[in-house]
Amino acid sequence: MQTLHVDLAERSYPIYIGQGLLSRPELLTQHIAGRQVAIVTNDTVAPLYLQTLLQVLEGYSVTSVVLPDGEAFKNWETLQLIFDGLLSARHDRRTTVVALGGGVIGDMAGFAAACYQRGVDFIQVPTTLLSQVDSSVGGKTGINHPLGKNMVGAFYQPKAVLIDTSSLNTLPVRELSAGLAEVIKYGLICDEPFLVWLEQNMPALRALDQQALTEAIERSCAAKARVVAADERESGVRATLNLGHTFGHAIETEQGYGVWLHGEAVAAGTVMALEMSYRLGWLSAADRDRGVRLLQAAGLPVVPPQDMTPAQFLEHMAVDKKVLDGQLRLVLLKRLGEAVVTADYPREILDATLRSDYAALALSSNS
């Protein structure tokens, strides 16, 4: 087992990474202050891991809240089901909410914990690669709104993150690839040597090699922990973690939440960010294509929806959380391994990026 730490003074917490951790009671119980626990999961994960967690928490008063699975349910109505479960079982301020599932569960359970009786403890137990390397770490919680993704939420840190890499053995291939989009992101924004490692180990990652997965998760979480420790509330450098997300969130909102997986939309959005960085003269064509090839090698889409117009992209991007004083800030790459958040770009470059022929780019990067 590897243990990392997110250094946030009195809100600091550990990240445990390893095989079989779900069956180790001490990893959870040391972070539970009271006798009440509410496990929030979904109807896909519950049949796989809920019973194991219930056995680990034997002796506690446990409530299980099983939600419908999918990004389409990351909304107010589903959030209320968590509050219904907490209130019906009379959970008090010393209760601990345990998020068992992927990013949607982690975001909603964390938001519910932030709100319930003005804040109760919660623990992240992510079961997808995307949630293990990204959404479970850093304290971003929330739900979607029909007009924008993740626009309603709170910064609220967990007491611990428990990453059992064995849970990836039951992950569908498409979900694994979606998680790899966030792994690749770390190499692009702050760790070029990690990109080299990913290029060499992508076949092993897709084959669920446990050693390769553990290293990828550890390096990704370590990168995110460093950024979060430096900028907890995303006033500066933390925004670089959103490479590809402004374009990607526009795709998710326009297409309908859940039609494209989050990681798939981020992958296509990352290609758009690579293209815009190239058009600004910051990346060479070779470096742009290197990023595209790696995303393709992970089994990810690199072409945005062909039915989305530049106007539709701009409409959704206008409500992005990085918009300040009417200025749309984008995460772009000065070079591979160095990201920047900027609103200082010619509008015509953004327009050209939105009109680019990404099908041709995908084809050329394969050659």
C-alpha positions in Angstrom: 0.0 0.0 0.0 1.1 3.5 -0.8 0.1 6.5 1.3 0.1 10.0 0.0 -0.9 13.2 1.9 -2.9 16.2 0.8 -1.3 19.0 2.8 -4.1 21.5 3.8 -3.2 22.3 7.4 -6.0 21.2 9.7 -7.9 19.8 6.7 -5.0 17.5 5.6 -5.9 13.9 4.8 -4.3 10.7 3.5 -4.8 8.9 0.2 -4.4 5.2 0.5 -3.6 3.3 -2.7 -3.3 -0.5 -3.1 -5.0 -3.8 -3.8 -7.6 -5.2 -1.5 -7.9 -2.1 0.7 -11.7 -2.3 0.9 -11.3 -5.3 3.2 -9.1 -3.5 5.7 -11.3 -2.0 8.4 -8.7 0.1 10.1 -8.2 2.2 7.0 -11.8 3.5 7.3 -12.6 3.2 11.0 -9.7 5.5 12.1 -11.4 8.3 10.2 -14.9 7.8 11.6 -15.6 9.9 14.7 -19.1 8.8 15.6 -21.1 5.6 15.4 -23.3 6.5 12.5 -22.3 5.9 8.8 -24.2 6.6 5.6 -22.9 4.8 2.6 -23.9 6.5 -0.7 -23.5 4.3 -3.8 -25.3 3.5 -7.0 -27.2 0.5 -8.4 -24.2 -0.6 -10.5 -21.5 -0.5 -7.7 -23.8 -1.7 -4.9 -24.0 -5.3 -6.1 -20.2 -5.4 -6.4 -18.9 -3.8 -3.3 -21.6 -2.7 -0.8 -21.7 -6.0 1.1 -17.9 -5.9 1.6 -18.1 -2.4 3.0 -21.0 -3.3 5.3 -18.9 -6.2 6.7 -16.0 -3.8 7.3 -18.3 -1.4 9.1 -19.9 -4.1 11.3 -20.7 -2.6 14.7 -21.6 0.8 13.3 -25.1 2.0 12.7 -25.1 2.0 8.9 -27.5 3.5 6.4 -27.2 2.6 2.7 -28.4 5.0 0.1 -28.4 3.5 -3.4 -28.8 6.0 -6.2 -29.5 5.4 -9.9 -26.3 5.3 -11.9 -25.2 7.9 -14.5 -24.3 11.5 -15.1 -27.9 12.2 -16.0 -28.8 11.8 -12.3 -26.3 14.2 -11.0 -29.0 16.8 -10.1 -31.1 18.3 -7.3 -33.7 15.5 -7.4 -31.2 12.7 -6.8 -29.3 14.8 -4.2 -32.5 14.9 -2.2 -32.5 11.1 -2.0 -29.3 11.3 0.1 -30.9 13.9 2.5 -34.0 11.7 2.7 -31.8 8.7 3.8 -29.9 10.8 6.3 -33.0 12.4 7.8 -35.1 9.2 7.8 -32.4 7.4 9.8 -31.9 10.4 12.1 -28.2 10.9 11.4 -26.6 13.5 13.6 -23.7 15.9 13.2 -21.2 13.1 14.1 -22.2 10.9 11.2 -19.7 10.1 8.4 -20.8 9.9 4.8 -18.9 7.3 2.7 -18.9 7.8 -1.1 -18.6 4.4 -2.7 -18.5 4.7 -6.5 -17.3 6.9 -9.3 -17.1 10.6 -9.8 -20.8 11.3 -9.8 -21.3 9.5 -6.5 -18.2 11.2 -5.0 -19.4 14.7 -6.1 -22.9 14.2 -4.8 -22.1 12.5 -1.6 -19.5 15.1 -0.8 -21.9 17.9 -1.6 -24.5 16.3 0.6 -22.0 16.0 3.4 -21.0 19.7 3.0 -24.7 20.7 3.4 -26.2 18.2 5.9 -26.5 20.0 9.3 -24.0 22.5 7.8 -21.3 19.9 7.4 -20.5 16.3 8.4 -17.4 14.2 7.7 -17.1 12.1 4.6 -14.7 9.6 3.1 -14.1 8.9 -0.6 -13.9 5.3 -1.7 -13.6 5.7 -5.5 -14.2 2.7 -7.7 -13.5 4.1 -11.2 -10.1 5.1 -12.6 -11.4 8.7 -13.3 -12.6 9.2 -9.7 -9.4 7.6 -8.3 -7.0 9.9 -10.1 -9.1 13.1 -10.2 -12.5 13.8 -8.6 -12.0 12.0 -5.3 -9.0 14.2 -4.5 -9.2 17.9 -3.8 -12.6 18.5 -2.3 -14.6 19.6 -5.3 -18.2 18.5 -4.8 -21.4 19.4 -6.6 -24.1 18.7 -9.1 -25.0 19.7 -12.7 -27.4 22.3 -13.8 -29.2 22.0 -17.2 -27.3 25.2 -18.3 -23.8 24.1 -17.1 -21.9 21.2 -15.6 -20.8 21.3 -12.0 -22.1 24.8 -11.6 -23.7 24.2 -8.2 -21.4 22.9 -5.4 -18.9 23.5 -2.7 -15.2 23.0 -1.8 -15.4 20.4 1.0 -12.4 18.1 1.8 -12.8 14.4 2.7 -11.3 12.9 5.8 -9.5 10.2 3.7 -9.5 8.7 0.2 -9.3 4.9 0.0 -8.3 3.7 -3.5 -8.6 -0.1 -3.9 -7.1 -0.8 -7.3 -8.8 -4.2 -7.4 -12.0 -2.4 -8.1 -10.8 -1.6 -11.6 -11.0 -5.3 -12.5 -14.8 -4.8 -12.8 -14.6 -1.5 -14.7 -16.0 -1.5 -18.3 -13.4 -0.9 -21.0 -15.1 2.4 -21.9 -14.9 3.7 -18.3 -11.2 2.7 -18.0 -10.4 4.7 -21.1 -12.4 7.7 -19.8 -10.2 7.6 -16.6 -7.0 7.5 -18.7 -8.0 10.9 -20.1 -7.4 12.4 -16.7 -4.2 10.5 -16.2 -2.8 11.8 -19.5 -3.8 15.3 -18.4 -1.3 15.3 -15.6 1.6 14.5 -18.0 0.4 17.3 -20.4 0.1 20.0 -17.8 3.0 19.4 -15.3 5.0 16.2 -15.9 6.4 15.6 -19.3 8.5 12.5 -18.1 5.1 11.0 -17.1 4.0 11.4 -20.7 7.0 9.3 -21.8 6.1 6.7 -19.2 2.5 6.6 -20.4 3.5 6.2 -24.0 5.6 3.2 -22.9 3.0 1.7 -20.6 -0.4 2.4 -22.2 -0.9 -1.3 -23.4 -0.2 -2.5 -19.8 -2.7 0.1 -18.4 -5.4 -1.0 -20.8 -4.7 -4.6 -19.9 -5.3 -3.8 -16.2 -1.7 -4.6 -15.1 -1.9 -3.8 -11.4 1.7 -2.6 -11.1 1.2 -0.2 -14.0 -2.2 1.0 -12.7 -0.9 1.6 -9.2 2.0 3.7 -10.5 -0.2 5.7 -12.8 -2.7 6.4 -10.0 0.0 7.3 -7.5 1.8 9.7 -9.9 -1.6 11.3 -10.8 -2.7 11.7 -7.2 0.7 13.0 -6.2 0.5 15.7 -8.9 -3.0 16.7 -7.9 -2.2 16.7 -4.2 0.7 19.2 -4.9 -1.6 21.5 -6.9 -4.5 21.4 -4.4 -2.1 22.1 -1.5 -0.9 25.2 -3.3 -4.3 26.4 -4.4 -7.2 24.7 -2.6 -10.0 27.0 -4.0 -8.8 27.3 -7.6 -7.8 30.9 -7.5 -4.7 30.3 -9.5 -2.6 27.2 -10.5 -5.4 24.7 -9.7 -7.3 25.8 -12.7 -4.6 24.2 -14.9 -6.1 20.8 -13.8 -9.0 21.8 -16.1 -7.1 21.2 -19.3 -9.6 20.3 -22.0 -12.5 20.7 -19.5 -13.9 24.0 -20.9 -14.4 22.5 -24.3 -15.3 19.1 -22.8 -18.0 20.5 -20.5 -19.6 22.3 -23.5 -19.7 18.9 -25.2 -21.4 17.2 -22.2 -23.9 20.0 -21.8 -24.9 20.2 -25.4 -25.0 16.5 -26.1 -26.8 15.7 -22.8 -25.2 14.6 -19.6 -24.1 10.9 -19.9 -24.2 10.7 -23.7 -20.4 11.3 -23.7 -18.6 10.1 -20.6 -16.8 12.9 -18.8 -13.4 11.5 -19.7 -14.4 11.1 -23.4 -15.5 14.8 -23.5 -12.3 15.9 -21.8 -10.2 13.9 -24.3 -11.9 15.6 -27.3 -11.6 18.9 -25.4 -7.9 18.3 -24.7 -7.3 17.8 -28.5 -9.0 21.2 -29.0 -6.7 22.8 -26.4 -3.7 21.2 -28.1 -4.8 22.6 -31.4 -5.3 26.1 -30.0 -1.9 25.9 -28.3 -0.4 25.0 -31.7 -2.3 27.8 -33.5 -0.9 30.3 -30.9 2.6 29.1 -31.8 3.3 27.5 -28.4 3.3 23.9 -29.5 4.9 22.3 -32.5 2.7 20.2 -34.8 4.8 17.2 -33.6 4.0 17.9 -30.0 0.3 18.5 -30.7 0.2 15.2 -32.6 2.0 13.4 -29.8 -0.8 14.3 -27.4 -3.4 13.3 -29.9 -1.7 9.9 -30.5 -1.5 9.2 -26.7 -5.3 9.9 -26.3 -6.0 7.6 -29.2 -3.8 4.9 -27.8 -5.9 5.1 -24.6 -9.0 4.3 -26.7 -10.5 7.8 -26.4 -12.3 10.0 -29.0 -10.2 12.8 -30.4 -12.8 14.4 -32.6 -15.5 16.6 -31.1 -19.2 16.0 -32.0 -19.5 16.8 -35.7 -23.0 18.3 -35.2 -21.8 20.9 -32.7 -21.3 24.4 -34.1 -18.8 27.0 -32.9 -21.8 29.1 -31.7 -23.0 26.1 -29.5 -19.5 25.7 -28.1 -19.3 29.4 -27.2 -22.8 29.5 -25.7 -21.9 26.8 -23.2 -18.3 28.0 -22.6 -19.7 31.4 -21.6 -21.0 29.9 -18.4 -17.8 28.1 -17.5 -16.5 28.6 -14.0 -13.2 30.1 -15.3 -15.1 33.1 -16.9 -14.1 36.2 -14.9 -15.5 39.7 -15.6 -16.8 38.4 -18.9 -13.5 37.1 -20.0 -13.3 33.4 -21.0 -10.1 32.0 -19.6 -8.8 28.8 -21.1 -6.2 26.2 -20.0 -3.6 25.9 -22.8 -0.1 24.5 -23.1 3.0 26.7 -23.4 4.8 23.4 -24.0 4.2 19.7 -23.1 4.4 19.6 -19.3 3.6 23.3 -18.8 0.1 24.6 -18.7 -1.2 28.2 -18.4 -4.6 29.7 -17.7 -5.1 32.7 -19.9 -7.7 35.0 -21.5 -4.9 36.7 -23.5 -5.5 35.2 -26.9 -6.8 36.6 -30.2 -10.5 35.8 -30.7 -9.8 34.7 -34.2 -7.5 31.9 -32.9 -10.4 30.6 -30.7 -12.8 30.8 -33.7 -10.3 29.0 -35.9 -9.8 26.3 -33.2 -13.6 25.7 -33.1 -13.8 25.4 -36.8 -10.8 23.0 -37.2 -11.0 19.7 -39.1 -10.4 17.3 -36.2 -11.1 14.2 -38.3 -8.2 15.1 -40.5 -6.0 15.9 -37.5 -6.8 12.5 -36.0 -6.0 10.8 -39.3 -2.7 12.7 -39.6 -1.6 11.9 -36.1 -2.0 8.2 -36.8 0.3 8.4 -39.8 
